[in-house]
Amino acid sequence: MPANVRRCASVRLPDRVKGTLTILIGVIAITPDALLLRQVQHFSIWTIIFFRSALAAAVLLVVVLATTHSSRRLSTFTEGGASVLFCIVPFIVSMACFPSAIVSTTAANALGIYSSNPIFAALLAYLLLGERIAVSLAVAIVLVLTGIVLVFVADFRAGRVLGNVLALVTAAALAGYLVGIRYVSTRHPRVDARVLAVYALACSVVIVACVGIDMRPFSPSYVEMAWFVAMGGVCYPVAIVAVNIAPRYLHPAEVALYMCLETVLGPLLLFAVQGERPTDLALVGVALVVVSLAGQSAVTLWIDYRSSDQATTTLDTANGAALKSDGDGQDSRLAAATQAYGSNDSQAVGGSQESFSDV
């Protein structure tokens, strides 16, 4: 293998870059979800969530079984033990509350309140894990929430109190899910993110089936089946696995902040494909969200780079001082040895002269 290829293969990305790229992949994967939902909107929201989650769980289960050695399959699914429930329960709560929020209040109210989850993630991470957020992240949260308000401000209505409360519970539960993943991944680093997704999706399928699935005959057309496959077989599995991986490398509030990007990119995709033009104020909000996230990432990466550069400089200085002290010690030891050797030679010559004079 050529030397330059070996060097490229040996490059390790910083954890922040890994986490940022992972959550961006998840956001890109889930962004078409709003467009796909429009294609099957005549089905109830509970039915859509049921079949989408069931298909995603089946796809991920097959992937895990196919990519895990038979000797490790049992341990893969039991890794983490009861602590896995710490993040599964909030996910179930969010999956149960969000459809009810959508049908109990306006979509704009539900999505706008739901987007407050970075605040809950920051609070829960501090209270449960003792992790503080950087000033740049706090500023970015404020700017992003402002941008989301601008996106939906034209559609905000009074709505029903119950729907707004359920949207708030959904936001808090999703934040708890992200904090739970952070907790599990730090204490059980061998837990497979795909297995967490399978458990979460399977539990949500059971909950949705018990409380809200439409029991009328489900007979979609071939085209609608293709939309369901695209949602549950491609977009949703990739997105939820990315969401499960990202908190290993990023603060939960930062992951939640990037997830807000999907809230503003969805309307843009609808405009590009179906011609649903957002308001000028909404476009300003989208720009504010994108610029805030890009600025926050750039500032954080720059701070991390400066910190690592200073740490490298300090380490090099310490190594240089250690090498210099070792060199000085070796020089002094060499000088002492030379002096001792010279004195021994002098004594030997003196002894020889005395012996010669005696003779």
C-alpha positions in Angstrom: 0.0 0.0 0.0 1.4 3.4 -0.9 2.6 5.6 2.0 0.1 8.4 1.3 -2.8 5.9 1.4 -1.5 4.5 4.7 -1.3 8.0 6.1 -4.9 8.7 5.0 -6.1 5.4 6.4 -4.5 6.1 9.8 -6.1 9.6 10.2 -8.5 9.7 13.1 -11.3 12.2 13.1 -11.9 14.1 16.3 -15.0 13.1 18.3 -16.7 16.4 17.6 -16.4 15.9 13.8 -17.6 12.3 14.1 -20.7 13.4 16.0 -21.5 16.4 13.8 -21.2 14.3 10.6 -23.3 11.5 12.1 -26.2 13.8 13.1 -26.1 15.6 9.8 -26.4 12.3 8.0 -29.4 11.6 10.2 -31.0 15.0 9.5 -30.5 14.6 5.7 -32.0 11.1 5.9 -35.2 12.2 7.8 -35.7 15.5 5.9 -37.8 13.8 3.1 -40.1 12.4 5.8 -42.4 15.4 5.6 -42.7 15.0 1.8 -43.3 11.2 2.1 -46.0 11.8 4.7 -47.9 14.0 2.3 -48.1 11.0 -0.1 -49.9 8.8 2.5 -51.7 11.6 4.5 -55.1 10.0 4.0 -54.1 7.3 6.5 -54.3 8.1 10.2 -51.1 9.3 11.8 -51.2 6.3 14.2 -51.3 3.9 11.3 -48.4 5.7 9.6 -46.2 5.6 12.7 -47.1 2.0 13.3 -46.1 0.7 9.9 -43.1 3.0 9.6 -41.7 2.0 13.0 -42.4 -1.7 12.4 -40.7 -1.7 9.0 -37.7 0.2 10.5 -37.4 -2.2 13.4 -37.5 -5.2 11.0 -34.8 -3.7 8.7 -32.5 -2.9 11.6 -33.0 -6.3 13.2 -32.0 -8.0 10.0 -29.0 -5.7 9.6 -27.8 -6.4 13.2 -28.2 -10.2 12.8 -26.5 -10.2 9.4 -23.5 -8.2 10.6 -23.0 -9.8 14.0 -21.2 -13.1 14.5 -23.4 -15.9 15.8 -21.3 -16.2 18.9 -21.9 -12.6 19.9 -25.5 -12.1 19.0 -26.9 -12.9 22.5 -24.4 -10.6 24.2 -25.1 -7.8 21.6 -28.7 -7.8 22.5 -28.1 -8.0 26.3 -25.3 -5.5 26.6 -26.1 -2.7 29.0 -28.8 -4.6 30.9 -31.4 -2.7 32.7 -29.7 0.7 32.1 -31.0 0.5 28.5 -34.5 1.2 29.9 -33.2 4.6 31.0 -33.3 5.7 27.4 -36.1 3.4 26.0 -38.8 4.7 28.3 -38.5 8.4 27.2 -38.6 7.3 23.6 -41.8 5.4 24.1 -43.3 8.5 25.8 -42.4 10.7 22.9 -43.7 8.3 20.4 -47.0 8.1 22.2 -47.5 11.8 22.8 -46.4 13.3 19.5 -49.3 11.9 17.3 -51.8 13.0 20.0 -50.2 16.5 19.9 -50.5 16.6 16.2 -54.2 15.8 16.2 -55.0 17.9 19.3 -53.5 21.2 18.2 -52.2 22.8 15.0 -49.1 21.3 13.3 -47.3 24.6 13.6 -47.9 24.7 17.4 -46.9 21.1 17.8 -43.7 21.4 15.7 -42.8 24.8 17.2 -43.1 23.6 20.8 -41.5 20.3 20.0 -38.4 22.2 18.8 -37.8 23.4 22.3 -36.1 20.1 23.1 -32.5 21.5 23.1 -33.4 23.5 26.2 -34.7 20.4 28.0 -31.7 18.4 26.8 -29.4 21.0 28.3 -31.3 21.0 31.6 -31.5 17.3 31.9 -27.8 16.8 31.0 -26.8 19.2 33.7 -29.1 17.8 36.3 -28.6 14.0 35.6 -25.0 13.9 34.2 -23.5 17.1 35.5 -22.6 18.3 32.0 -22.6 22.0 31.4 -23.1 23.6 28.0 -20.7 26.1 26.4 -21.7 29.7 25.9 -21.6 29.3 22.1 -24.1 26.5 22.3 -26.4 28.5 24.6 -26.3 31.4 22.1 -27.0 29.0 19.2 -30.0 27.5 21.0 -31.5 30.9 21.4 -30.9 31.9 17.8 -32.2 28.5 16.4 -35.4 28.7 18.5 -35.9 32.3 17.2 -35.5 31.1 13.7 -38.1 28.3 14.2 -40.6 30.8 15.6 -40.1 32.8 12.5 -40.8 29.8 10.3 -44.1 28.9 12.0 -45.2 32.3 13.3 -47.7 32.8 10.4 -49.4 29.5 11.3 -49.5 29.8 15.1 -53.0 29.7 16.5 -54.4 29.3 20.0 -54.9 25.6 19.6 -56.1 23.4 22.4 -54.2 23.4 25.7 -54.0 19.6 25.8 -52.2 19.4 22.4 -49.7 22.1 23.4 -49.0 20.3 26.7 -48.5 17.0 24.8 -46.1 18.7 22.4 -44.1 20.0 25.4 -44.0 16.5 27.0 -42.8 15.1 23.6 -39.9 17.7 23.6 -39.0 16.8 27.2 -39.2 13.1 26.5 -37.0 13.3 23.4 -34.4 15.2 25.4 -34.6 12.5 28.0 -33.9 9.9 25.3 -30.8 11.7 24.1 -29.5 12.1 27.7 -30.3 8.4 28.3 -28.2 7.4 25.2 -25.4 9.6 26.5 -25.6 7.9 29.9 -25.7 4.4 28.5 -22.9 5.0 25.9 -20.5 6.4 28.5 -21.0 3.6 31.0 -21.5 0.8 28.4 -19.5 1.8 25.4 -20.0 -1.7 23.7 -23.8 -1.2 23.4 -24.8 -1.3 19.8 -26.7 1.8 18.7 -28.7 -0.3 16.2 -29.9 -2.6 19.0 -31.0 0.5 21.0 -33.0 1.6 17.9 -34.5 -1.9 17.5 -35.7 -1.9 21.2 -37.1 1.6 21.0 -38.9 1.0 17.7 -40.3 -2.3 18.8 -41.6 -0.8 22.1 -43.2 2.1 20.2 -44.9 -0.3 17.8 -46.5 -2.1 20.7 -47.6 1.1 22.4 -49.0 2.5 19.1 -50.8 -0.7 18.4 -52.4 -0.6 21.8 -53.6 3.0 21.9 -54.2 4.3 18.5 -53.8 2.2 15.4 -56.7 2.3 13.0 -58.1 -1.3 12.9 -59.8 -0.8 9.5 -58.4 -2.9 6.7 -55.0 -1.5 5.6 -54.9 -1.8 1.8 -52.4 0.7 0.3 -51.7 0.9 -3.4 -48.4 -0.2 -4.8 -47.3 3.4 -5.0 -48.2 4.0 -1.4 -46.4 0.8 -0.3 -43.3 2.2 -2.0 -43.7 5.4 0.0 -44.0 3.4 3.2 -40.9 1.4 2.3 -38.9 4.6 1.6 -40.0 6.0 5.0 -39.6 2.8 7.1 -36.9 1.0 5.2 -34.5 3.8 4.4 -35.1 7.2 5.9 -36.2 6.3 9.4 -33.6 3.5 10.2 -30.7 5.7 9.1 -32.0 8.7 11.0 -32.7 6.9 14.3 -29.3 5.1 14.2 -27.6 8.4 13.6 -29.5 9.9 16.5 -28.4 7.0 18.7 -24.7 7.4 17.7 -24.3 11.2 17.9 -24.7 11.6 21.7 -21.6 9.4 22.2 -19.6 12.3 20.8 -21.7 15.5 21.3 -23.6 17.1 24.2 -27.2 16.0 24.1 -28.3 19.6 23.7 -26.1 20.0 20.6 -27.6 16.8 19.1 -31.1 18.1 19.7 -30.1 21.4 18.2 -29.0 19.8 14.9 -32.3 17.8 14.9 -34.1 21.1 14.7 -32.6 21.5 11.2 -35.0 19.0 9.9 -37.9 21.1 11.1 -36.9 24.0 8.8 -35.5 21.9 5.9 -38.8 20.0 5.5 -40.8 23.1 4.3 -38.0 23.9 1.8 -38.2 20.4 0.3 -42.0 20.7 0.0 -41.5 24.0 -1.8 -38.9 22.5 -4.2 -41.0 19.5 -5.0 -44.6 20.5 -4.6 -44.4 24.3 -4.9 -45.6 25.1 -1.4 -43.8 28.4 -1.1 -43.0 29.4 2.5 -43.5 33.0 3.7 -40.6 35.5 3.5 -40.4 35.5 7.3 -40.1 31.7 7.2 -37.2 32.0 4.8 -35.5 34.4 7.1 -36.0 31.9 10.0 -34.5 29.1 7.9 -31.5 31.2 7.1 -31.1 32.1 10.8 -31.2 28.5 11.8 -28.7 27.3 9.2 -26.3 30.2 9.9 -26.5 29.7 13.6 -25.8 26.0 13.4 -22.9 26.6 11.0 -21.5 29.3 13.2 -21.8 27.3 16.3 -20.0 24.3 14.7 -17.2 26.5 13.3 -16.7 28.2 16.7 -16.6 25.0 18.6 -14.3 23.3 16.1 -12.0 26.3 16.3 -11.9 26.2 20.1 -11.2 22.4 20.0 -8.4 22.9 17.5 -6.8 25.7 19.6 -7.1 23.5 22.7 -5.5 20.5 21.0 -2.8 22.7 19.5 -2.0 24.2 22.8 -2.0 20.8 24.4 0.4 19.5 21.7 2.7 22.5 22.2 2.8 21.9 25.9 3.5 18.2 25.4 6.3 19.0 22.9 7.8 21.5 25.4 7.6 19.0 28.2 9.2 16.3 26.1 11.9 18.7 25.0 12.7 19.7 28.6 12.7 16.0 29.6 15.1 15.2 26.7 17.3 18.1 27.6 17.5 17.1 31.3 18.2 13.5 30.2 21.0 14.9 27.9 22.4 17.1 30.7 22.3 14.1 33.0 24.0 11.9 30.5 26.7 14.6 29.9 27.3 15.0 33.6 27.5 11.2 34.1 29.9 11.0 31.1 32.1 13.7 32.6 32.1 12.0 36.0 33.0 8.7 34.4 35.8 10.4 32.4 37.1 12.1 35.5 37.0 8.9 37.4 38.7 7.1 34.6 41.4 9.8 34.5 42.1 9.6 38.2 42.4 5.9 38.0 44.9 6.2 35.2 46.9 8.8 37.2 46.9 6.4 40.2 48.1 3.6 38.0 50.9 5.7 36.5 52.0 6.9 39.9 52.1 3.3 41.2 54.1 2.2 38.2 56.7 5.0 38.8 57.0 4.1 42.5 57.6 0.5 41.6 60.2 1.5 39.0 62.0 3.7 41.6 62.0 0.8 44.1 63.6 -1.4 41.5 
